[in-house]
């Protein structure tokens, strides 16, 4: 490049930067910063070449600059083509370090990246639900779309279509929240300059507040569901089915398992099955006493139980942290009734199945969630309590009973292991009869039977005493 011809140099640089932008995927704004009137990828000032390029993406973008002399140490010239090759290498290196896939990513690619990064942080149940929402609803609808082209109107139309399909407002809100979270993730990761749909533009749909929780008398009925032998026999006689008896022909003679015909209501096998179901009630009682989720109690191990200090540490995968609770006398009696173990042995282990003489005992194994839910449904049926009650309503009951007993919002939050008091407030339900005390105070003051705080006499302080003493 000859000195003294800036116009020709500007044309060459402009053509090169335009070609580089097309090849590398960088926008014109990347190659041409707004504060420069002409392309500034490579410029010459005096006896130096100045090379400028952009590194990073999103809000972390910064401009870098490198100065090189126009002549080497051996006095050989450094031409414009040499400076251009160096600038091109710097731009390519910066592009290779960018976390985004290039300009205008599609929603399907961003959702896949979201699952890759945040998937391991989610609990198993919530990750399964997120995968289902993306697979069944969001990906078919928004997968091919460019993220930058999405608008709040697209979400409104999506919600209307989901309502037409019969989805509840709560389900739709979860799906839209996941969509907005993925777009926010794209902005944080540098895939998007900014999220195309701010959260304040999309108001959640009104949800029906569920205030279902166990009453104390309902819990006592559920707790004793498997205690009455006669009730159990009547239930087994009612549900017993006589199907075809099938023997396992591959097993040795006399040892093959026979399938069909069901258990006799008054037989030993039937009552052994009832005893195994009674062990499931212990798990449900632990859920209530600790205000925990079912999966947290299933995963509780003996190394987290300190009977000497009276503390139990319960790991909460959903929020990624543990809560430490005191061991009440009722919880201590429940824990001491379990087979003792060490280390990672589950506290509430699954009952051992019947085994033949001489067969070794199986290793302690935790409960299967599906079997616990099956035992709960059967206990709910035998106890004749409300059919809409769920296992998770025991957690609601713990919060509601603690609130009715006068516990503060912060104590209820720590009991449940929530991260905020507002979340705990959704679990604390108050019955009308629990308001009798507060309503009575208002009634007495309104009728003049009790003096207000302003009318109460103030006790005089001792001479020389300070107000804070």
C-alpha positions as CSV (number, residue, x, y, z in Angstrom):
1,X,0.0,0.0,0.0
2,X,1.4,3.4,-1.0
3,X,1.4,6.2,1.5
4,X,-0.5,9.4,0.6
5,X,-3.6,7.7,-0.9
6,X,-6.1,7.5,2.0
7,X,-9.1,7.4,-0.3
8,X,-7.9,4.3,-2.0
9,X,-6.9,2.7,1.3
10,X,-10.4,3.4,2.7
11,X,-12.0,1.7,-0.3
12,X,-9.8,-1.4,0.2
13,X,-10.5,-1.6,3.9
14,X,-14.2,-1.0,3.4
15,X,-14.4,-3.9,0.8
16,X,-12.4,-6.2,3.1
17,X,-14.5,-5.4,6.2
18,X,-17.7,-6.1,4.3
19,X,-16.4,-9.4,3.0
20,X,-15.2,-10.4,6.5
21,X,-18.5,-9.5,8.0
22,X,-20.2,-11.9,5.6
23,X,-17.8,-14.7,6.3
24,X,-17.4,-14.4,10.0
25,X,-21.0,-13.6,10.9
26,X,-20.1,-10.3,12.5
27,X,-22.5,-7.4,12.1
28,X,-21.6,-4.1,10.5
29,X,-21.7,-2.6,14.0
30,X,-18.9,-5.0,15.0
31,X,-16.7,-4.0,12.1
32,X,-17.8,-0.3,12.0
33,X,-18.1,1.1,15.5
34,X,-20.5,4.0,15.7
35,X,-17.9,6.5,16.9
36,X,-15.9,6.1,13.6
37,X,-17.1,7.5,10.4
38,X,-15.0,5.1,8.2
39,X,-14.0,1.5,8.6
40,X,-11.3,1.2,11.2
41,X,-10.3,-2.5,11.1
42,X,-6.9,-1.4,9.9
43,X,-5.7,2.2,9.7
44,X,-2.3,3.8,9.5
45,X,-1.1,6.6,11.7
46,X,2.4,7.8,11.1
47,X,4.8,4.9,11.2
48,X,2.4,2.5,12.8
49,X,-0.5,0.3,11.8
50,X,-3.4,0.3,14.2
51,X,-5.6,-2.8,14.2
52,X,-8.9,-2.7,16.0
53,X,-11.4,-5.6,16.6
54,X,-14.3,-6.5,18.8
55,X,-14.1,-9.2,21.5
56,X,-16.9,-10.7,23.6
57,X,-20.6,-10.6,23.0
58,X,-23.7,-9.0,24.5
59,X,-23.1,-6.5,27.3
60,X,-19.5,-7.8,27.7
61,X,-18.4,-6.6,24.3
62,X,-15.2,-4.6,24.3
63,X,-12.9,-3.2,21.6
64,X,-9.3,-4.3,21.4
65,X,-6.4,-2.5,19.7
66,X,-3.0,-3.5,18.6
67,X,-0.2,-1.2,17.2
68,X,2.5,-2.6,15.0
69,X,5.3,-0.7,13.2
70,X,5.2,-0.2,9.5
71,X,8.8,-1.6,9.2
72,X,10.4,-4.6,10.7
73,X,13.7,-4.6,12.6
74,X,15.5,-5.5,9.4
75,X,13.9,-2.4,7.8
76,X,11.6,-4.5,5.5
77,X,8.2,-2.8,5.1
78,X,5.1,-4.2,6.8
79,X,2.5,-3.8,4.1
80,X,-1.2,-3.2,4.4
81,X,-1.8,-6.8,3.4
82,X,0.3,-8.0,6.3
83,X,-1.6,-5.8,8.7
84,X,-4.9,-7.0,7.2
85,X,-3.9,-10.7,7.6
86,X,-3.1,-10.0,11.3
87,X,-6.4,-8.2,11.8
88,X,-8.3,-11.1,10.1
89,X,-6.6,-13.6,12.4
90,X,-7.6,-11.5,15.5
91,X,-11.2,-11.2,14.3
92,X,-11.4,-15.0,13.6
93,X,-10.0,-15.7,17.0
94,X,-12.5,-13.5,18.7
95,X,-15.4,-15.0,16.8
96,X,-14.2,-18.5,17.8
97,X,-14.4,-17.5,21.5
98,X,-17.9,-16.2,21.2
99,X,-20.4,-18.3,23.1
100,X,-23.3,-17.7,20.8
101,X,-24.0,-19.6,17.5
102,X,-23.7,-16.5,15.4
103,X,-26.3,-13.9,14.5
104,X,-30.1,-14.5,14.9
105,X,-30.1,-17.8,16.7
106,X,-33.2,-20.0,16.5
107,X,-35.3,-20.8,19.6
108,X,-34.6,-24.6,19.2
109,X,-30.8,-24.1,19.5
110,X,-31.1,-21.7,22.4
111,X,-33.5,-24.1,24.3
112,X,-31.0,-27.0,23.7
113,X,-28.2,-24.8,25.2
114,X,-30.5,-24.0,28.1
115,X,-31.1,-27.6,28.8
116,X,-27.3,-28.4,28.6
117,X,-26.3,-25.6,31.0
118,X,-29.2,-25.6,33.5
119,X,-30.4,-29.2,33.2
120,X,-27.9,-30.7,35.7
121,X,-28.9,-28.0,38.3
122,X,-32.6,-29.0,38.2
123,X,-34.2,-31.7,40.3
124,X,-35.1,-34.9,38.5
125,X,-38.8,-34.3,38.6
126,X,-38.6,-30.7,37.5
127,X,-36.1,-31.5,34.7
128,X,-38.5,-34.1,33.5
129,X,-41.3,-31.6,33.4
130,X,-39.1,-29.0,31.6
131,X,-38.1,-31.5,29.0
132,X,-41.8,-32.4,28.5
133,X,-42.8,-28.8,28.1
134,X,-40.1,-28.1,25.5
135,X,-40.7,-31.3,23.6
136,X,-44.5,-31.2,23.5
137,X,-45.3,-27.5,23.4
138,X,-42.6,-24.9,23.0
139,X,-40.3,-26.6,20.5
140,X,-43.1,-27.5,18.0
141,X,-44.4,-23.9,18.2
142,X,-41.3,-21.7,18.5
143,X,-38.5,-24.0,17.6
144,X,-37.9,-22.8,14.0
145,X,-38.5,-19.1,14.9
146,X,-35.7,-16.6,15.3
147,X,-35.5,-15.5,18.9
148,X,-35.2,-11.8,18.0
149,X,-38.4,-12.1,16.0
150,X,-40.6,-13.2,18.9
151,X,-43.0,-10.7,20.3
152,X,-45.5,-10.5,23.2
153,X,-48.2,-11.1,20.6
154,X,-46.8,-14.5,19.9
155,X,-47.2,-15.4,23.6
156,X,-50.8,-14.1,23.7
157,X,-51.7,-16.3,20.7
158,X,-49.9,-19.3,22.2
159,X,-51.9,-18.9,25.4
160,X,-55.1,-18.6,23.6
161,X,-54.4,-21.8,21.7
162,X,-53.4,-23.6,24.9
163,X,-56.7,-22.5,26.5
164,X,-58.5,-23.9,23.5
165,X,-56.7,-27.2,24.1
166,X,-58.1,-27.3,27.7
167,X,-54.9,-26.4,29.5
168,X,-55.3,-24.7,32.9
169,X,-54.0,-21.2,33.6
170,X,-51.4,-22.6,36.0
171,X,-50.0,-24.9,33.3
172,X,-49.9,-22.1,30.8
173,X,-48.1,-19.8,33.2
174,X,-45.4,-22.5,33.8
175,X,-44.9,-22.9,30.1
176,X,-44.6,-19.1,29.4
177,X,-42.3,-18.7,32.4
178,X,-40.0,-21.3,30.9
179,X,-40.1,-19.5,27.5
180,X,-39.1,-16.2,29.1
181,X,-36.4,-17.9,31.2
182,X,-34.8,-19.3,28.0
183,X,-34.9,-15.9,26.3
184,X,-33.3,-14.3,29.4
185,X,-30.7,-17.0,29.4
186,X,-29.9,-16.2,25.8
187,X,-29.2,-12.5,26.8
188,X,-27.1,-13.5,29.7
189,X,-25.0,-15.9,27.6
190,X,-24.5,-13.4,24.8
191,X,-26.6,-15.2,22.3
192,X,-29.0,-12.2,22.2
193,X,-28.2,-8.5,22.5
194,X,-31.3,-8.2,24.6
195,X,-34.4,-10.3,25.3
196,X,-37.1,-9.6,22.8
197,X,-39.9,-10.0,25.3
198,X,-39.4,-8.3,28.7
199,X,-41.2,-10.0,31.6
200,X,-43.2,-6.9,32.4
201,X,-44.9,-7.1,29.1
202,X,-46.4,-10.5,29.8
203,X,-48.7,-10.6,32.9
204,X,-49.4,-14.1,34.2
205,X,-52.9,-15.5,33.9
206,X,-55.0,-15.6,37.1
207,X,-54.6,-19.0,38.8
208,X,-57.0,-20.8,41.1
209,X,-55.6,-20.8,44.6
210,X,-55.5,-24.3,46.0
211,X,-55.9,-24.3,49.8
212,X,-56.1,-28.0,50.4
213,X,-54.4,-29.3,53.5
214,X,-54.9,-32.1,56.0
215,X,-57.0,-31.3,59.1
216,X,-55.6,-32.9,62.3
217,X,-58.5,-35.4,62.5
218,X,-58.0,-36.4,58.9
219,X,-54.3,-37.1,59.6
220,X,-55.2,-39.3,62.5
221,X,-57.6,-41.3,60.4
222,X,-55.0,-41.7,57.7
223,X,-52.4,-42.7,60.2
224,X,-54.6,-45.6,61.5
225,X,-55.8,-46.7,58.1
226,X,-54.0,-50.1,58.2
227,X,-54.4,-50.8,62.0
228,X,-57.9,-52.4,62.0
229,X,-57.6,-56.0,60.9
230,X,-61.4,-56.4,60.3
231,X,-61.5,-53.3,58.0
232,X,-58.5,-54.7,56.1
233,X,-60.2,-58.1,55.6
234,X,-63.4,-56.6,54.4
235,X,-61.4,-54.5,51.9
236,X,-59.5,-57.5,50.6
237,X,-62.6,-59.5,50.3
238,X,-64.2,-56.7,48.3
239,X,-61.4,-56.2,45.8
240,X,-60.2,-59.7,45.5
241,X,-60.2,-61.0,41.9
242,X,-60.1,-64.6,40.7
243,X,-58.0,-64.6,37.6
244,X,-56.4,-67.6,35.9
245,X,-53.6,-69.2,37.9
246,X,-50.4,-69.3,35.9
247,X,-47.2,-71.1,37.1
248,X,-43.7,-70.3,35.9
249,X,-42.7,-73.4,34.0
250,X,-39.0,-72.5,33.8
251,X,-38.6,-72.6,37.6
252,X,-37.8,-75.9,39.4
253,X,-40.7,-78.0,40.4
254,X,-42.4,-76.8,43.5
255,X,-40.6,-73.4,43.5
256,X,-42.3,-71.7,40.6
257,X,-44.3,-68.6,41.4
258,X,-48.0,-68.8,40.9
259,X,-49.8,-65.7,39.5
260,X,-53.5,-65.0,39.8
261,X,-56.4,-65.7,42.2
262,X,-55.3,-62.8,44.5
263,X,-54.6,-63.0,48.3
264,X,-57.0,-64.4,50.7
265,X,-58.4,-61.7,53.0
266,X,-57.7,-63.6,56.2
267,X,-54.5,-65.2,54.9
268,X,-51.0,-64.7,56.3
269,X,-49.8,-63.2,53.0
270,X,-52.6,-60.6,53.0
271,X,-51.6,-59.4,56.5
272,X,-47.9,-59.5,55.7
273,X,-48.8,-57.1,52.8
274,X,-50.7,-54.9,55.3
275,X,-47.7,-54.7,57.5
276,X,-45.6,-53.5,54.6
277,X,-48.1,-50.9,53.9
278,X,-48.0,-49.7,57.5
279,X,-44.3,-48.9,57.0
280,X,-45.3,-46.5,54.3
281,X,-47.2,-44.5,56.9
282,X,-43.9,-43.8,58.7
283,X,-42.6,-42.0,55.6
284,X,-45.8,-39.9,55.4
285,X,-45.5,-39.0,59.1
286,X,-41.9,-37.9,58.5
287,X,-43.1,-35.7,55.6
288,X,-45.6,-34.0,58.0
289,X,-43.3,-33.7,61.0
290,X,-40.5,-32.1,59.0
291,X,-42.6,-30.2,56.5
292,X,-40.5,-31.7,53.7
293,X,-41.1,-33.0,50.2
294,X,-41.6,-36.7,49.7
295,X,-38.4,-37.1,47.7
296,X,-36.4,-35.5,50.4
297,X,-37.6,-38.0,53.0
298,X,-37.0,-40.9,50.6
299,X,-33.4,-39.7,50.2
300,X,-32.7,-39.1,53.9
301,X,-29.8,-41.2,55.1
302,X,-28.5,-42.0,58.6
303,X,-25.4,-39.8,58.3
304,X,-27.7,-36.8,58.2
305,X,-29.4,-37.7,61.5
306,X,-27.7,-36.7,64.8
307,X,-29.8,-38.1,67.6
308,X,-27.3,-37.0,70.3
309,X,-27.5,-33.3,69.3
310,X,-31.1,-33.6,68.3
311,X,-30.7,-32.4,64.7
312,X,-31.6,-33.7,61.3
313,X,-30.2,-32.3,58.1
314,X,-32.5,-32.7,55.1
315,X,-31.0,-32.0,51.6
316,X,-33.4,-30.2,49.2
317,X,-32.5,-30.9,45.6
318,X,-35.2,-28.5,44.3
319,X,-33.5,-25.4,45.9
320,X,-30.0,-26.9,46.0
321,X,-29.4,-26.5,49.7
322,X,-30.0,-28.3,53.0
323,X,-32.2,-27.3,56.0
324,X,-31.4,-28.2,59.6
325,X,-34.3,-29.0,61.9
326,X,-34.6,-30.0,65.5
327,X,-35.7,-33.5,66.3
328,X,-38.9,-33.3,68.3
329,X,-40.0,-36.1,70.6
330,X,-42.4,-37.4,68.0
331,X,-39.8,-37.4,65.3
332,X,-37.3,-39.1,67.6
333,X,-39.7,-41.9,68.4
334,X,-40.3,-42.3,64.7
335,X,-36.6,-42.4,63.8
336,X,-35.7,-44.8,66.6
337,X,-38.5,-47.2,65.4
338,X,-36.6,-47.6,62.1
339,X,-33.9,-50.2,61.5
340,X,-30.6,-48.4,62.4
341,X,-28.0,-48.0,59.7
342,X,-24.8,-46.0,59.1
343,X,-23.5,-43.8,56.4
344,X,-25.6,-43.6,53.3
345,X,-28.1,-46.2,54.5
346,X,-31.6,-44.9,53.9
347,X,-33.5,-44.0,57.1
348,X,-36.8,-45.2,55.8
349,X,-36.0,-48.3,53.9
350,X,-38.3,-50.4,51.7
351,X,-39.6,-53.5,53.6
352,X,-37.9,-56.7,52.6
353,X,-40.1,-58.8,50.3
354,X,-40.9,-62.4,51.4
355,X,-38.0,-64.8,50.7
356,X,-37.5,-68.5,50.8
357,X,-35.6,-70.2,53.6
358,X,-31.8,-69.9,53.1
359,X,-32.2,-66.9,50.7
360,X,-29.9,-64.0,51.8
361,X,-31.5,-60.8,52.9
362,X,-31.3,-58.0,50.2
363,X,-29.4,-54.8,50.8
364,X,-31.3,-51.9,52.4
365,X,-33.0,-50.0,49.6
366,X,-35.0,-46.7,49.7
367,X,-38.7,-46.6,49.0
368,X,-40.0,-46.3,45.5
369,X,-42.1,-43.2,45.1
370,X,-44.8,-44.9,43.0
371,X,-45.3,-47.5,45.7
372,X,-45.6,-44.9,48.4
373,X,-48.2,-43.0,46.3
374,X,-50.1,-46.3,45.8
375,X,-50.1,-47.0,49.6
376,X,-51.3,-43.4,50.2
377,X,-54.2,-43.8,47.9
378,X,-55.2,-47.0,49.6
379,X,-54.9,-45.5,53.0
380,X,-57.0,-42.5,52.0
381,X,-59.7,-44.9,50.7
382,X,-59.7,-47.0,53.9
383,X,-59.7,-43.9,56.1
384,X,-62.6,-42.4,54.2
385,X,-61.2,-38.9,54.0
386,X,-61.4,-36.3,51.2
387,X,-60.3,-37.9,47.9
388,X,-58.7,-34.6,46.7
389,X,-56.0,-34.8,49.4
390,X,-52.5,-35.5,48.1
391,X,-49.2,-36.4,49.8
392,X,-47.9,-32.9,49.2
393,X,-50.8,-31.6,51.2
394,X,-49.0,-32.9,54.3
395,X,-46.4,-30.2,53.7
396,X,-49.2,-27.7,53.4
397,X,-50.6,-29.0,56.7
398,X,-47.2,-28.5,58.4
399,X,-47.1,-24.8,57.4
400,X,-50.8,-24.3,58.2
401,X,-50.7,-25.9,61.6
402,X,-47.5,-24.0,62.5
403,X,-49.2,-20.7,61.5
404,X,-52.3,-21.4,63.5
405,X,-50.1,-22.2,66.5
406,X,-48.5,-18.7,66.3
407,X,-45.3,-19.4,64.4
408,X,-43.8,-16.4,62.6
409,X,-43.5,-16.3,58.8
410,X,-39.8,-16.6,59.0
411,X,-40.0,-19.8,61.2
412,X,-42.5,-21.3,58.7
413,X,-40.1,-20.4,55.9
414,X,-37.2,-22.2,57.6
415,X,-39.3,-25.2,58.5
416,X,-40.3,-25.7,54.9
417,X,-36.9,-24.8,53.6
418,X,-38.2,-22.1,51.2
419,X,-36.0,-19.3,49.9
420,X,-38.6,-16.5,50.6
421,X,-41.5,-15.8,52.9
422,X,-43.8,-15.1,50.0
423,X,-43.5,-18.7,48.9
424,X,-44.2,-20.0,52.4
425,X,-47.3,-17.8,52.5
426,X,-48.8,-19.9,49.7
427,X,-48.5,-23.0,51.9
428,X,-49.9,-21.4,55.1
429,X,-53.7,-21.7,55.0
430,X,-56.0,-20.4,57.8
431,X,-59.3,-21.9,58.6
432,X,-62.2,-19.6,59.7
433,X,-62.2,-21.1,63.2
434,X,-58.5,-20.2,63.5
435,X,-59.5,-16.5,63.2
436,X,-61.7,-16.7,66.3
437,X,-59.0,-15.2,68.6
438,X,-58.3,-12.2,66.3
439,X,-62.0,-11.6,65.6
440,X,-62.7,-11.7,69.3
441,X,-60.1,-9.0,70.0
442,X,-61.7,-6.7,67.5
443,X,-65.2,-7.4,68.8
444,X,-64.2,-6.7,72.4
445,X,-62.6,-3.4,71.5
446,X,-65.5,-2.4,69.3
447,X,-68.0,-3.0,72.1
448,X,-65.9,-1.2,74.7
449,X,-65.4,-4.2,77.0
450,X,-61.6,-3.9,76.8
451,X,-59.4,-0.8,76.8
452,X,-57.2,-0.1,73.9
453,X,-53.4,0.1,74.3
454,X,-53.6,3.9,74.3
455,X,-55.9,3.9,77.3
456,X,-53.8,1.6,79.4
457,X,-52.0,3.2,82.3
458,X,-48.3,3.6,81.9
459,X,-46.1,2.3,84.7
460,X,-43.8,5.0,86.1
461,X,-40.1,4.4,86.0
462,X,-37.9,4.5,89.0
463,X,-36.0,7.7,89.6
464,X,-32.7,7.6,88.0
465,X,-33.5,4.8,85.6
466,X,-33.1,5.0,81.9
467,X,-35.9,4.5,79.4
468,X,-34.3,1.4,77.8
469,X,-33.8,-0.4,81.1
